[in-house]
Amino acid sequence: MSKTYRLTYMALFAAIGTFGSSLLWFPAGVAKAYPVQHAVNVVAGVLLGPVPAVIVAFITAVLRNLLGTGSLLAFPGGMLGAFLAGYVYRKMKKTWSAAAGEVIGSGIIAPLIAVPYAKVLMGTTFASFFFIPPFIVSSIAGALIGLFLVTRIMKSNVWKRSS
C-alpha cells in the first residue's frame, strides 16, 4: 500500500472515530462509553497495523478533546487498545484476535494506567475498579462492532482491491 493510501485511510478512520463518537455514546459508570472509537481501533489495527492504528487513536483523542466530546481518558484507552488490536492481529492473523487485543488493551490494561493518570492530570482519585467496568463495557461493545465491520470488509475483497 502506498504512503498516500495509508495516510488517507488513517485520516478517514480518525474522522469516523471523531464524528462517530459524538453520535454514539452511552453512560457507563464514572465514564462515558464510546464504542465507535473501539470499533475504529479494531478496523485500523487489522487493515493498517499497530503503529498507524495508534496514530489514528491519538489523533481521534486529540480531536475529541478539542471538540469537547472526549476526556483525557481517551488517550491511554484508545492508544493501548489500538496497539494491541494491531499487534495481536499481526501475530495471529485472526480477526477475532484484534477484537480481543482491543478489549485487553482498552478494557483491562488502560483502566490500571488511568488511575495515576486521572489523579495527576484530572484531579480525580477513583480506584481502578471504578474504571474497569465502564472501560470493559465500552471496549467489548466497540470491539464486537469492529469485528463485524472488519469481517465484512475482508470478505468483500474491497480492501484487497484498493491496497
N, C-alpha and C positions, 0 to 999 in steps of 0.2 A: 504494500500500500504506500502510495506516495505521501510525502510530508504534508502536502496541501490537503489531500483527502483526510488524513489523520487529524489535522488541525480543524478542519471543517466539521468533522464528526464530534470532536471534543467541544467545539463551540455549540453545536446543536444539542448535545447532551447537557451541557451547562445551562442552556436556555430552557430546555424541557424541565430540568430539575428546579430551576428558579421559578419559572412560571407555574409549573405543576404543584409546587409546594404551597403556593398561595391559594390554589384552588382546592386541594385535597389535603386536609389535616383533621385530626381529632384530638381532644384532650386525653392524656394518658398519665394520670397521677400528677407528679410535680413537673412534668414536661409536656410538650405537645408532640404528637406522633406525626411525622411527615413521611408516609410510605413512598411517595414519588421519588424522593432522594435515594432511598434504599433500592428501589427498582432501577433507577439510573445507574447506581453503583454496580449492580449485578450485570446489566447490559453492557456498560462500558468496560467492566472487568473482563467479560468474555470476549467482546468484539475488539477491544483496543489493547488490553493488557493492564497490568497493575500500575505502572507509573502514569500513563495517561489517565487512568481511572482516578487516581489520587489527585491529579491536577484538576480534573473535572469537578471532583468533590470539593476541592479547595476554592475554586472559582465560584461554584454554586453557593458555598457557605459565605464567601465574601459578599456576593450579590444579595443574598437573602438578608444578611445583616445590614447592608447599606439601605435596602428597601424596607427594613423593619418587619420582615416576615420570618426571621430566624433568630436564633440565640447563639451565644458563643459556644454552646454545647454542640453545635453543628460541626465544628472543626474536628474535635477528636473522633466523634462518632462516624462522621462521613468519610474521613480520610482513612481511618483504620479499616472500616468495612470495605471500602473500595479497594484498598490494597490487598486485603485477604481474599476478596472475591476474585480478583485477577490472578493473584499468586496461586491460590489453591486450584483454580481452573487450569492454569498453565501446567501444574504438576499432574493433575488427574485427568484432564481432558473430558470431564463430565460436567454438563451444565448445572446439575444439582449441586455440585461441589462449590460452584460460585455462590449460590444462594446460601449454602452452609457457611462459607467463609464470611459472607456479609453478616449473617446472624452472630457468628462468633466474634467478629471484629467490632460491629456496632452494638450488638446486644449484650455481650458479656465483658469484653476487654475494655471498651470505651467507658462504661459506667465506672469502672475501677479507676480509670485515669481522670474521669470527670470530677471526682470528689476533691482532690487537691486543686485541680484546675478551676473548679467552680469557687472554691474557697479563696484562692488568690485573685482571680480575675473578676468574679461576680459577687464576692462577699457573702455567699451562702455557705452554710455549714451542714448541709444534708449528708447523711451517711450513705454509703454506696448502695444499701438495699432500697433506698428511695429512688435511685436512678435506674437500677437493673430492670424492674418490671416495665416501666414505660419504654425504655430503650429496646427491650426484647419484643414487646408488642409491636412497636413501630418497625423494627427490623424484620420480624417474621412476616408481617403484612406486606411490606415492600419487597422482600426477597421472593415471596410467592408470586407477586405481580411481575417482578423482573424475570423470574424463572419462566413464567408463561410467555412473556414477550420474547425473550431470547430463544426459547424453543421454537416459537413460530417463525422468528427471523431465520434461524438456521435451517428449518425445514423448507422454507420458501425459496432458498438459494439466492435470495436478493443480495445478501451480504457477499457471497462468493462472486457474484457478477460485478459488484461495484468495487471490490477491493483488488 
